Amino acid sequence: MADEKQGSINNHTAIPGRQDLIRLGIGVFGIGTSGPLIALSTMPVPILIFWRNLGGSILTAPFAFRHGEWRNKVGIKWSVIAGVLLALHFLGFFAAMRMTSVAAGTAMIALQPIFAAIFVKFSGGHIPSRAWLGMVVSFSGVLLISGVDLNISARTFWGDIVALVSAALAALYMMAGSRAQQKIETTTYTTVCYFVCAITVLPFALLSPQSIFQFTLKNWLLAAGLILGAQILGHTMFNAALKRVSPAVVSLIVFFEVPVSSILAFWWLDQRPAFGVIPGIVLIISGCALVVLRTRPERLEILQ
């Protein structure tokens, strides 16, 4: 069973099983709520990250204590590394959501599969040539969106750049999480990872001119929405899938966050992306489709 699980994790072209596809589907909706909720909140970025991750760690901790895996040094080490990477990713992601449009920002950040594939390739993994074609198509969408946003303002352009860096950090976070969960259970991993993330951003939160406690009821409700939606239904579901699914494949599914976030931003914020951004988003999603469909001929050949 362990060998089967390890083989699945190292197979960067296999479509996940039914249960993991369900988890990933829930995860897409969960993280899709993140961008609009961040845009609605007026909490300073580090404080919002702190409460979101501390809340997520507290919610998963009771399940983690049942496993008693705290002495597994390798699993805990990778969980700590993942927590630091997640903190850096969140700092960029939250900032980007307030610098550029939700649609453009999430499209950029959803490019983490490209970085995941590059990291997998450098670590000795195999990425099919057809997957790279999809990535090139997606990257052309990035160039289009960033070009349009540069014409709008320097702030939106730099928001896109910050989102792009956050995508690379998200890919590294996924890979560290995959390493950790080869040694420990998901609940142990998420408890440590989220707690480390919260502690990493705490100094930034304390340096904020606002108290970490004094906010309106609306802001606390938005923070609760981030904890339950984006953190528990989003990140935790993705992390659960990482027990069996390659981080390159899990990162790839994140592409579908783009239409979810864009629809919610239009519904909740009446935020319409610039017309020129829309073709770029279409290119990114089309590139994702090419990468996903890359496995079908191989799978058919195996079945025959």
NUDRENDREN-706782 format. One record per residue: residue in three letters; x, y, z of N, C-alpha, C in turn. Coordinates in steps of 0.001 Angstrom, whole numbers, padded with zeros to 6 digits. Atoms other than C-alpha are relative to their C-alpha. Example, Ala and Ser with C-alpha at 12.3 -4.5 7.8 and 13.67 -1.06 7.14 Angstrom:
! residues 2
ATOM   res       nxx       nyy       nzz      caxx      cayy      cazz       cxx       cyy       czz
ATOM   Ala    000890   -001190    000000    012300   -004500    007800    000900    001200    000000
ATOM   Ser   -000820   -001190   -000060    013670   -001060    007140   -000770    001090    000730
END
This chain:
! residues 304
ATOM   res       nxx       nyy       nzz      caxx      cayy      cazz       cxx       cyy       czz
ATOM   Met    000822   -001206    000000    000000    000000    000000    000857    001258    000000
ATOM   Ala   -000889   -001159   -000056    002818    002392    000872    000670    000233   -001341
ATOM   Asp   -000634   -000133    001310    004549    001645   -002429   -000976    000534   -001024
ATOM   Glu    001021   -000467    000942    001270    002214   -004284   -000233    001490    000157
ATOM   Lys    000196   -001421   -000277    000785    005563   -002567    001177    000813   -000522
ATOM   Gln   -001201   -000700    000438    004392    006586   -003274    000042    000104   -001523
ATOM   Gly    000015   -000022    001457    004015    005624   -006930   -000977    001010   -000547
ATOM   Ser    001008   -000971    000430    000886    007733   -007247    000506    001421    000161
ATOM   Ile   -000528   -001332   -000252    002599    010752   -005705    001047    000367   -001040
ATOM   Asn   -001067   -000265    000958    005530    010412   -008098   -000464   -000040   -001450
ATOM   Asn    000546    000006    001356    003249    009996   -011125   -000603    001371   -000278
ATOM   His    000398   -001386    000216    002968    013562   -012381   -000953    000153   -001188
ATOM   Thr    000931   -000064    001129    000604    012644   -015235   -001334   -000682    000306
ATOM   Ala    001209    000780   -000285   -002046    010462   -013532   -001143    000883    000478
ATOM   Ile    001189   -000694   -000469   -005584    011789   -013088   -000358   -000559    001375
ATOM   Pro    000302    000491   -001351   -006534    011603   -009363   -001222   -000914    000021
ATOM   Gly    001152    000864   -000182   -009005    008974   -008121   -001243    000791    000364
ATOM   Arg    001285   -000668   -000214   -012670    009737   -007519   -000051    000786    001305
ATOM   Gln    000061   -000670   -001295   -012365    010568   -003805    000880    001249    000025
ATOM   Asp   -000878   -001164    000034   -009435    012889   -004416   -000522    001082   -000947
ATOM   Leu    000616   -000998    000880   -011238    014571   -007320   -001091    000769    000736
ATOM   Ile    001027   -000670   -000812   -014113    015311   -004907    000665    000995    000958
ATOM   Arg   -000724   -000893   -000913   -011658    016744   -002370    000535    001229   -000742
ATOM   Leu   -000558   -001106    000777   -010007    018853   -005065   -001089    000950   -000491
ATOM   Gly    001131   -000843    000416   -013401    020085   -006313   -000458    000903    001127
ATOM   Ile    000364   -000806   -001169   -014341    021226   -002808    001076    001046    000265
ATOM   Gly   -001112   -000910   -000221   -010887    022761   -002483   -000008    001189   -000936
ATOM   Val    000055   -001085    000984   -011296    024800   -005666   -001022    001046    000421
ATOM   Phe    001019   -000950   -000444   -014528    026337   -004375    000476    000727    001257
ATOM   Gly   -000470   -000615   -001237   -012933    026941   -000960    000988    001119   -000252
ATOM   Ile   -000987   -001051    000251   -009917    028834   -002264   -000545    001069   -000941
ATOM   Gly    000619   -000983    000884   -012112    030540   -004856   -000652    001138    000758
ATOM   Thr    000608   -001059   -000820   -013778    032473   -002023    001053    000933    000591
ATOM   Ser   -001057   -000731   -000694   -010413    033722   -000779    000191    001423   -000538
ATOM   Gly   -000263   -001314    000586   -009741    036599   -003209   -001076    001028    000302
ATOM   Pro    001060   -000969   -000295   -013162    038291   -002891   -000105    000345    001484
ATOM   Leu    000084   -000277   -001437   -013184    037934    000921    001140    000904    000460
ATOM   Ile   -001141   -000857   -000328   -009709    039465    001164   -000255    001428   -000471
ATOM   Ala    000278   -001322    000548   -010788    042341   -001073   -001062    000736    000824
ATOM   Leu    001059   -000612   -000805   -013854    042934    001141    000495    000427    001384
ATOM   Ser   -000484   -000276   -001353   -011863    042949    004397    000890    001238    000030
ATOM   Thr   -000890   -001153   -000190   -010133    046051    005740    001067   -000287    001062
ATOM   Met   -001093    000380   -000909   -007907    044138    008195    001337    000141   -000721
ATOM   Pro   -001326    000008    000626   -004196    044771    007512    000385   -001421   -000407
ATOM   Val   -000334    001303    000578   -002758    041939    005428    000637   -000975    001004
ATOM   Pro   -000625    000972   -000924   -000440    040379    008083   -000958   -000475    001096
ATOM   Ile    000938    000374   -001061   -003199    040421    010731   -001025   -000994   -000526
ATOM   Leu    000984    000909    000595   -005687    038754    008405    000620   -001384   -000239
ATOM   Ile   -000699    001281    000192   -003113    036070    007523    000177   -000713    001335
ATOM   Phe   -000213    000587   -001326   -002352    035529    011227   -001263   -000683    000505
ATOM   Trp    001237    000577   -000535   -005977    034968    012258   -000492   -001161   -000857
ATOM   Arg    000451    001074    000888   -006775    032855    009199    000736   -001301    000294
ATOM   Asn   -000784    001219   -000197   -003942    030408    009838   -000040   -000500    001439
ATOM   Leu    000143    000436   -001388   -004173    030384    013623   -001332   -000724    000175
ATOM   Gly    001314    000646   -000073   -007870    029573    013278   -000002   -001366   -000651
ATOM   Gly   -000080    001284    000688   -007144    026814    010783    000760   -001028    000814
ATOM   Ser   -000792    000904   -000827   -004494    025303    013081   -000801   -000486    001207
ATOM   Ile    000807    000374   -001170   -006847    025336    016083   -001084   -001006   -000385
ATOM   Leu    001081    000895    000427   -009608    023612    014100    000504   -001414   -000334
ATOM   Thr   -000524    001332    000356   -007362    020761    012902    000768   -000666    001136
ATOM   Ala   -000818    000541   -001096   -005380    020341    016153   -000636   -001185    000736
ATOM   Pro    000575    001154   -000727   -007897    018043    017957    000150   -001321   -000746
ATOM   Phe   -000158    001216    000807   -007676    015552    015092    001471   -000433   -000041
ATOM   Ala   -001431    000306    000059   -003862    015812    014976    000470   -000683    001280
ATOM   Phe   -000452    000565   -001270   -003448    014989    018676   -000352   -001480    000131
ATOM   Arg    000362    001422   -000033   -005165    011642    018102    001118   -000882   -000580
ATOM   His   -001024    000798    000684   -002252    010528    015907    001321   -000043    000781
ATOM   Gly   -001220   -000016   -000805    000558    011545    018290    001275   -000164   -000809
ATOM   Glu   -001152    000151    000903    003127    012011    015489    001056    001086    000200
ATOM   Trp   -000851   -001169   -000187    005032    014922    017027    001484   -000337    000017
ATOM   Arg   -001410    000384   -000036    008275    012914    017289    000548   -000384   -001371
ATOM   Asn   -000467    000308    001357    008449    012277    013536    000744    001223   -000543
ATOM   Lys   -000797   -001194    000307    011308    014688    012858   -000060    000404   -001468
ATOM   Val    000003   -000321    001435    011244    014428    009065   -001322    000654   -000397
ATOM   Gly    001305   -000556    000329    007500    015026    008764   -000201    001379    000581
ATOM   Ile    000143   -001310   -000646    007572    017917    011254    000892    001037   -000678
ATOM   Lys   -000921   -000933    000671    010607    019458    009528   -000611    000539   -001284
ATOM   Trp    000600   -000444    001250    008851    019551    006159   -001269    000809    000243
ATOM   Ser    001196   -000784   -000350    005672    020855    007832    000394    001431    000365
ATOM   Val   -000483   -001336   -000378    007651    023767    009310    000433    000772   -001242
ATOM   Ile   -000425   -000655    001241    009253    024528    005927   -001220    000444   -000811
ATOM   Ala    001219   -000334    000737    005815    024420    004292   -000707    001200    000639
ATOM   Gly    000647   -001113   -000689    004464    026812    006960    000648    001339   -000318
ATOM   Val   -000718   -001238    000340    007163    029411    006261   -000296    000397   -001450
ATOM   Leu    000298   -000279    001411    006611    029105    002490   -001438    000492   -000169
ATOM   Leu    001397   -000422    000070    002849    029423    003014   -000154    001442    000479
ATOM   Ala    000060   -001376   -000500    003372    032615    005041    000470    000996   -001063
ATOM   Leu   -000516   -000882    001053    005476    034162    002268   -000976    000076   -001173
ATOM   His    001009    000020    001065    002910    033063   -000329   -001192    000875    000358
ATOM   Phe    001168   -000774   -000422    000050    034572    001673    000280    001493    000027
ATOM   Leu   -000336   -001426   -000024    001852    037887    002189   -000094    000599   -001402
ATOM   Gly    000088   -000472    001380    002178    038211   -001581   -001413   -000059   -000543
ATOM   Phe    001356    000191    000519   -001292    036845   -002371   -000966    001050    000537
ATOM   Phe    000909   -000973   -000589   -003136    039092    000075    000291    001406   -000519
ATOM   Ala   -000364   -001316    000515   -001185    042143   -001089   -000470    000165   -001445
ATOM   Ala    000396   -000058    001406   -001884    041315   -004751   -001496    000231   -000153
ATOM   Met    001453   -000149    000082   -005642    041082   -004094   -000446    001440    000217
ATOM   Arg    000346   -001405   -000252   -005563    044718   -002997    000716    000956   -000949
ATOM   Met   -000727   -000835    000951   -003263    045962   -005763   -000553   -000127   -001413
ATOM   Thr    000529    000241    001345   -004819    044403   -008848   -001403   -000572    000127
ATOM   Ser    001346    000558   -000064   -008210    042941   -009779    000056   -001443    000496
ATOM   Val    000071    001375   -000481   -009327    039656   -008189    000211   -000974   -001159
ATOM   Ala   -000102    000898    001159   -009629    038071   -011654    001442   -000125   -000476
ATOM   Ala   -001385    000024    000485   -006122    039059   -012791    000934   -000629    001032
ATOM   Gly   -000866    000517   -001055   -004508    038282   -009430   -000109   -001502    000154
ATOM   Thr    000163    001454   -000156   -006002    034809   -009090    000471   -000736   -001244
ATOM   Ala   -000504    000628    001230   -005158    034064   -012732    001513   -000155    000075
ATOM   Met   -001458    000079   -000135   -001508    034873   -012024    000406   -001067    001009
ATOM   Ile   -000367    000918   -001066   -001395    032895   -008793   -000329   -001446   -000381
ATOM   Ala    000359    001347    000447   -003110    029930   -010444    001029   -000583   -000953
ATOM   Leu   -001065    000504    000865    000016    029633   -012596    001003   -000856    000766
ATOM   Gln   -000945    000795   -000780    001695    027699   -009783    000318   -001359   -000615
ATOM   Pro   -000391    001266    000625    001509    024428   -011845    001232    000116   -000888
ATOM   Ile   -001179   -000182    000844    004090    025885   -014223    001262   -000079    000857
ATOM   Phe   -001151    000034   -000901    006469    026473   -011325    000166   -001390    000609
ATOM   Ala   -000069    001359   -000555    005583    023077   -009823    000636   -000949   -001004
ATOM   Ala   -000562    000870    001037    006392    021395   -013129    001501    000232   -000158
ATOM   Ile   -001423   -000323    000109    009719    023219   -013329    000771   -000607    001174
ATOM   Phe   -000658    000556   -001187    010594    022205   -009760    000048   -001522   -000069
ATOM   Val    000041    001459    000154    009523    018601   -010478    001065   -000443   -000999
ATOM   Lys   -000985    000333    001023    011699    018577   -013589    001416    000069    000568
ATOM   Phe   -001322   -000154   -000598    014726    019859   -011643    000291   -001090    001030
ATOM   Ser   -000201    001037   -001020    014144    017193   -008979    000027   -001400   -000602
ATOM   Gly   -000144    001285    000663    014313    014427   -011579   -001295   -000616   -000484
ATOM   Gly    001288    000521    000452    010588    013983   -012360   -000182    000171   -001501
ATOM   His    000269   -000074    001445    009093    013582   -015843   -001289    000771   -000241
ATOM   Ile    001170   -000772    000413    006721    016139   -017347   -000156   -000169   -001512
ATOM   Pro    000186    000240    001438    005232    015185   -020787    000109    001284   -000817
ATOM   Ser   -000181   -001167    000862    005985    017506   -023698   -001314    000716   -000263
ATOM   Arg    001301   -000631    000235    002257    018083   -024261   -000394    000920    001145
ATOM   Ala    000290   -000852   -001147    002057    019553   -020754    000685    001353   -000154
ATOM   Trp   -000728   -001252    000181    004689    022147   -021629   -000699    000902   -001006
ATOM   Leu    000749   -000807    000967    002598    023282   -024608   -001100    000775    000713
ATOM   Gly    001048   -000674   -000756   -000275    024045   -022265    000555    001109    000869
ATOM   Met   -000608   -001018   -000852    002052    025947   -019998    000419    001231   -000801
ATOM   Val   -000369   -001123    000871    003319    028075   -022887   -001242    000828   -000339
ATOM   Val    001261   -000704    000283   -000288    028925   -023795   -000418    000826    001210
ATOM   Ser    000374   -000711   -001221   -000993    029856   -020173    000911    001200    000241
ATOM   Phe   -000923   -001098   -000230    002141    031983   -019940   -000255    001158   -000952
ATOM   Ser    000355   -001082    000925    001062    033922   -023036   -001168    000807    000564
ATOM   Gly    001092   -000712   -000675   -002077    034753   -021069    000524    000922    001080
ATOM   Val   -000633   -000844   -001022    000126    036083   -018261    000547    001276   -000631
ATOM   Leu   -000574   -001161    000678    001951    038376   -020685   -001087    000971   -000449
ATOM   Leu    001095   -000850    000452   -001348    039661   -022070   -000604    000770    001171
ATOM   Ile    000607   -000654   -001161   -002838    040371   -018630    000920    001075    000571
ATOM   Ser   -000929   -000967   -000589    000293    042086   -017308    000180    001216   -000904
ATOM   Gly   -000102   -001119    000939    000543    044211   -020477   -001196    000924    000104
ATOM   Val    001222   -000802   -000147   -003064    045347   -020122    000023    000767    001318
ATOM   Asp    000000   -000643   -001312   -002652    046074   -016413    001046    001100    000102
ATOM   Leu   -001008   -001055   -000006    000527    048094   -017027   -000560    001267   -000628
ATOM   Asn    000633   -001162    000621   -001519    050364   -019284   -001012    000669    000927
ATOM   Ile    000979   -000557   -000937   -004082    050798   -016490    000703    000815    001072
ATOM   Ser   -000777   -000709   -001023   -001610    051716   -013709    001203   -000840    000400
ATOM   Ala   -001176    000718   -000483    001782    050829   -012278   -000378   -000891    001180
ATOM   Arg    000419    000773   -001170    000013    049592   -009115   -000566   -001355   -000405
ATOM   Thr    000579    001266    000428   -002016    046956   -010960    001058   -000912   -000616
ATOM   Phe   -001074    000794    000596    001068    045838   -012905    000845   -000659    001081
ATOM   Trp   -000809    000565   -001071    003116    045384   -009734   -000803   -001006    000823
ATOM   Gly    000845    000993   -000640    000162    043574   -008213    000076   -001329   -000730
ATOM   Asp   -000151    001217    000800    000436    041084   -011080    001347   -000673    000268
ATOM   Ile   -001345    000556   -000245    004188    040670   -010464    000056   -000670    001380
ATOM   Val    000036    000576   -001350    003626    040089   -006738   -000771   -001324   -000018
ATOM   Ala    000793    001229    000108    000963    037492   -007614    000805   -001112   -000668
ATOM   Leu   -000816    000987    000708    003398    035754   -009974    001042   -000626    000942
ATOM   Val   -000957    000516   -000991    006046    035451   -007228   -000718   -000894    001006
ATOM   Ser    000788    000803   -000937    003318    034152   -004909   -000326   -001368   -000579
ATOM   Ala    000282    001277    000656    002547    031441   -007461    001188   -000964    000167
ATOM   Ala   -001193    000837   -000169    006144    030168   -007289    000109   -000495    001442
ATOM   Leu   -000047    000386   -001410    006005    030159   -003479   -001069   -001040    000317
ATOM   Ala    001079    000966   -000217    002683    028281   -003588    000404   -001381   -000504
ATOM   Ala   -000460    001287    000538    004252    025581   -005755    000999   -000662    000946
ATOM   Leu   -000967    000541   -000965    007128    025166   -003289   -000708   -000488    001262
ATOM   Tyr    000802    000397   -001171    004603    025013   -000433   -000688   -001341   -000250
ATOM   Met    000649    001261    000356    002709    022231   -002231    001002   -001162    000042
ATOM   Met   -000990    001070    000048    005893    020230   -002764    000505   -000351    001397
ATOM   Ala   -000414    000266   -001378    007007    020624    000864   -001100   -000748    000741
ATOM   Gly    001124    000678   -000630    003526    019569    001980   -000095   -001456   -000420
ATOM   Ser    000008    001372    000490    003724    016473   -000189    001072   -000828    000714
ATOM   Arg   -001079    000691   -000707    007070    015537    001404   -000415   -000304    001444
ATOM   Ala    000396    000173   -001407    005662    016050    004909   -001011   -001130    000152
ATOM   Gln    001091    000958   -000148    002595    013905    004290    000355   -001414   -000464
ATOM   Gln   -000507    001355    000207    004676    010963    003151    000405   -000626    001331
ATOM   Lys   -000460    000463   -001314    005663    010732    006841   -001070    000128    001089
ATOM   Ile    000997   -000246   -001048    002699    012085    008849   -001374    000191   -000624
ATOM   Glu    001371   -000166    000467   -001089    012403    008603   -000285    001462   -000346
ATOM   Thr    000354   -001346    000468   -002763    015407    006969   -000308    000944    001159
ATOM   Thr    000381   -000893   -001101   -004199    016763    010235    001224    000441    000808
ATOM   Thr   -001235   -000387   -000688   -000769    016694    011914    000741    001043   -000821
ATOM   Tyr   -000684   -000932    000902    000749    018402    008896   -000654    001380    000007
ATOM   Thr    000674   -001303    000084   -001908    021126    008640    000078    000765    001318
ATOM   Thr   -000094   -000672   -001297   -001824    021850    012374    001346    000701    000146
ATOM   Val   -001343   -000584   -000107    001946    022422    012312    000205    001087   -001047
ATOM   Cys   -000211   -000939    001110    002004    024140    008916   -000739    001318    000229
ATOM   Tyr    000786   -001216   -000200   -000804    026608    009667    000490    000788    001206
ATOM   Phe   -000491   -000690   -001201    000559    027360    013149    001311    000722   -000298
ATOM   Val   -001280   -000629    000364    004068    028043    011795   -000238    001203   -000898
ATOM   Cys    000345   -001125    000881    002552    030242    009103   -000471    001196    000831
ATOM   Ala    000526   -001073   -000849    000667    032248    011754    001121    000658    000799
ATOM   Ile   -001098   -000535   -000800    003781    032632    013935    000982    000789   -000869
ATOM   Thr   -000923   -000684    000914    005892    033662    010910   -000473    001410   -000323
ATOM   Val    000524   -001335    000346    003584    036587    010066   -000329    000837    001228
ATOM   Leu    000365   -000740   -001211    002911    037556    013717    000848    001256    000208
ATOM   Pro   -000771   -001246   -000170    005876    040021    013922   -000479    001119   -000930
ATOM   Phe    000518   -001007    000932    004541    041798    010819   -001346    000542    000481
ATOM   Ala    001314   -000412   -000506    001058    041848    012353    000143    000946    001184
ATOM   Leu   -000192   -000841   -001186    002349    043340    015616    000585    001369   -000363
ATOM   Leu   -000554   -001279    000454    004210    046059    013673   -001040    000876   -000693
ATOM   Ser    001067   -000760    000635    000919    047135    012075   -000487    001097    000941
ATOM   Pro    000503   -001082   -000864   -000448    050482    013339   -001304   -000356    000709
ATOM   Gln    001241    000415   -000625   -003704    048688    014206    000227   -001169    000950
ATOM   Ser   -000041    001130   -000922   -004262    046321    017126   -000474   -001254   -000728
ATOM   Ile    000417    001244    000647   -004646    042659    016167   -001381   -000446    000482
ATOM   Phe    001294    000395   -000560   -007898    042559    018164   -001153    000955   -000342
ATOM   Gln    001059   -001006    000095   -009840    045775    017501   -000482    000193   -001441
ATOM   Phe    000580   -000107    001334   -011932    045298    014361   -001513   -000101    000085
ATOM   Thr    001460    000038    000035   -015555    045558    013349   -000492   -001440   -000120
ATOM   Leu    000598    001329    000131   -017930    042580    013425    000101   -000503   -001432
ATOM   Lys   -000088    000396    001409   -017904    042577    009607    001367   -000609   -000306
ATOM   Asn   -001340    000514    000267   -014131    042075    009530    000233   -001350    000669
ATOM   Trp   -000136    001299   -000672   -014301    039232    012078   -000775   -001078   -000744
ATOM   Leu    000787    000971    000774   -017022    037537    010018    000731   -000374   -001289
ATOM   Leu   -000775    000283    001210   -014874    037866    006885    001196   -000895    000323
ATOM   Ala   -001113    000847   -000419   -011917    036370    008772   -000486   -001425    000258
ATOM   Ala    000575    001327   -000244   -014151    033492    009923   -000314   -000701   -001316
ATOM   Gly    000284    000560    001318   -015231    032999    006302    001260   -000529   -000665
ATOM   Leu   -001273    000452    000558   -011578    032734    005253    000482   -001280    000677
ATOM   Ile   -000439    001189   -000737   -010846    030188    007992   -000783   -001228   -000449
ATOM   Leu    000843    001149    000323   -013809    027940    007202    000018   -000337   -001488
ATOM   Gly    000053    000227    001444   -013840    028418    003428    001365   -000267   -000609
ATOM   Ala   -001279    000113    000693   -010381    029082    002032    000990   -000905    000728
ATOM   Gln   -001007    000766   -000722   -008375    027453    004837   -000398   -001473    000183
ATOM   Ile    000412    001373   -000287   -010408    024369    005853   -000510   -000705   -001263
ATOM   Leu    000538    000632    001211   -012433    023636    002687    000956    000133   -001190
ATOM   Gly   -000928   -000211    001102   -009657    024975    000436    001325   -000719    000212
ATOM   His   -001355    000536   -000177   -006086    024359    001595    000014   -001393    000619
ATOM   Thr   -000042    001299   -000669   -006899    021439    003879   -000439   -001128   -000928
ATOM   Met    000428    001015    000972   -008745    019556    001118    001116   -000282   -001009
ATOM   Phe   -001132    000203    000905   -005810    020113   -001236    001106   -000794    000699
ATOM   Asn   -001038    000706   -000744   -003421    018959    001474   -000357   -001467    000190
ATOM   Ala    000434    001393   -000141   -005498    015805    002012    000273   -000779   -001288
ATOM   Ala   -000255    000654    001287   -005199    015016   -001715    001491   -000241   -000215
ATOM   Leu   -001444    000145    000168   -001418    015487   -001511    000548   -001294    000608
ATOM   Lys   -000429    001287   -000545   -001252    012226    000462    000183   -001027   -001110
ATOM   Arg   -000011    001001    001071   -001802    010368   -002810    000289    000575   -001381
ATOM   Val   -000073   -000620    001323   -001582    012869   -005676    001249    000867   -000113
ATOM   Ser   -001185   -000812    000246    001491    014534   -007198   -000284    001482    000242
ATOM   Pro    000187   -001442   -000191    001961    018194   -006126   -000146    000753   -001319
ATOM   Ala    000155   -000641    001311    002251    019054   -009831   -001452   -000083   -000452
ATOM   Val    001396    000174    000402   -001256    017654   -010444   -000920    000837    000881
ATOM   Val    000827   -000796   -000913   -002753    019289   -007325    000119    001478   -000338
ATOM   Ser   -000194   -001401    000385   -001218    022630   -008318   -000760    000331   -001274
ATOM   Leu    000679   -000194    001275   -002692    022199   -011771   -001503    000245    000179
ATOM   Ile    001433   -000145   -000249   -006244    021880   -010400   -000333    001409    000481
ATOM   Val    000220   -001341   -000530   -005803    025308   -008774   -000376    000979   -001114
ATOM   Phe    000404   -000862    001113   -006286    026805   -012258   -001486    000341    000071
ATOM   Phe    001446   -000199    000012   -010017    026404   -011749   -000467    000973    001079
ATOM   Glu    000325   -001071   -000941   -009874    028910   -008891   -000349    001280   -000750
ATOM   Val    000150   -001260    000742   -009787    031635   -011555   -001460    000319   -000321
ATOM   Pro    001398   -000343    000279   -013397    031404   -012837   -000846    000118    001264
ATOM   Val    000770   -000082   -001247   -014741    030782   -009293    000187    001369    000646
ATOM   Ser   -000283   -001299   -000620   -013022    033880   -007884   -000552    001153   -000829
ATOM   Ser    000483   -001068    000874   -013940    035991   -010913   -001513    000166    000111
ATOM   Ile    001459   -000055   -000128   -017638    035085   -010639   -000403    000584    001344
ATOM   Leu    000326   -000506   -001332   -017703    035733   -006882    000355    001479    000133
ATOM   Ala   -000384   -001411   -000047   -015851    039048   -007316   -001027    000865   -000737
ATOM   Phe    001045   -000724    000737   -018453    040118   -009890   -001284    000071    000832
ATOM   Trp    001239    000096   -000788   -021302    038989   -007600    000086    000821    001289
ATOM   Trp   -000117   -000652   -001307   -020002    040293   -004257    000532    001427   -000070
ATOM   Leu   -000684   -001292    000044   -017891    043277   -005348   -000387    000850   -001204
ATOM   Asp    000320   -000660    001270   -019376    044199   -008737    001296    000405   -000711
ATOM   Gln   -001330   -000271    000563   -015748    044004   -009891    000123   -000647   -001368
ATOM   Arg   -000127    000489    001375   -015435    043703   -013644    001431    000205   -000474
ATOM   Pro   -001373   -000175    000496   -011933    043023   -014997    000001    000775   -001308
ATOM   Ala   -000134   -000727    001271   -010689    045214   -017835   -000194   -000963   -001158
ATOM   Phe    000354    000864    001128   -011848    043881   -021198    001210   -000758   -000533
ATOM   Gly   -001196    000646    000523   -008283    043144   -022297    000517   -001123    000876
ATOM   Val   -000442    001046   -000919   -007735    040948   -019215   -000702   -001324   -000298
ATOM   Ile    000819    001202    000217   -010493    038516   -020226    000655   -000983   -000972
ATOM   Pro   -000690    000961    000882   -008635    037016   -023259    001194   -000661    000675
ATOM   Gly   -001127    000576   -000714   -005614    036524   -021005   -000432   -001107    000943
ATOM   Ile    000539    001030   -000891   -007708    034601   -018478   -000410   -001233   -000804
ATOM   Val    000402    001108    000871   -009136    032496   -021335    001209   -000813   -000429
ATOM   Leu   -001225    000704    000401   -005600    031665   -022501    000550   -000833    001158
ATOM   Ile   -000503    000733   -001160   -004574    030644   -018977   -000818   -001262    000227
ATOM   Ile    000868    001157   -000217   -007594    028351   -018571    000137   -001005   -001140
ATOM   Ser   -000188    000900    001141   -007107    026949   -022091    001289   -000795    000144
ATOM   Gly   -001255    000696   -000234   -003507    026132   -021253   -000164   -001079    001051
ATOM   Cys    000289    000993   -001034   -004764    024372   -018136   -000686   -001212   -000611
ATOM   Ala    000732    001106    000630   -007151    022286   -020252    000943   -000883   -000809
ATOM   Leu   -000967    000780    000778   -004291    021248   -022540    000842   -000893    000903
ATOM   Val   -000824    000782   -000916   -002247    020107   -019565   -000799   -001164    000583
ATOM   Val    000849    001048   -000577   -005155    018172   -018034   -000238   -001118   -001010
ATOM   Leu    000327    000992    001027   -006006    016441   -021317    001213   -000798   -000469
ATOM   Arg   -001233    000661    000453   -002387    015390   -021812    000062   -001466    000407
ATOM   Thr   -000127    001366   -000508   -002902    012184   -019835   -000915   -000992   -000705
ATOM   Arg    001016    000914    000522   -005815    010756   -021792    000538   -001053   -000966
ATOM   Pro   -000515    001032    000896   -003951    009041   -024658    000823   -001053    000739
ATOM   Glu   -000808    000956   -000753   -001480    007479   -022178   -000891   -000955    000774
ATOM   Arg    000885    000832   -000812   -004319    006230   -019982   -000732   -001011   -000888
ATOM   Leu    000678    000918    000903   -006142    004739   -022977    000933   -001121   -000452
ATOM   Glu   -000977    000990    000437   -002978    002994   -024093    000219   -001071    001084
ATOM   Ile   -000171    000946   -001102   -002565    001419   -020643   -001186   -000941    000077
ATOM   Leu    001206    000821   -000086   -006162    000199   -020622   -000083   -001021   -001120
ATOM   Gln    000041    000928    001125   -005786   -001413   -024024    001018   -001132    000199
END
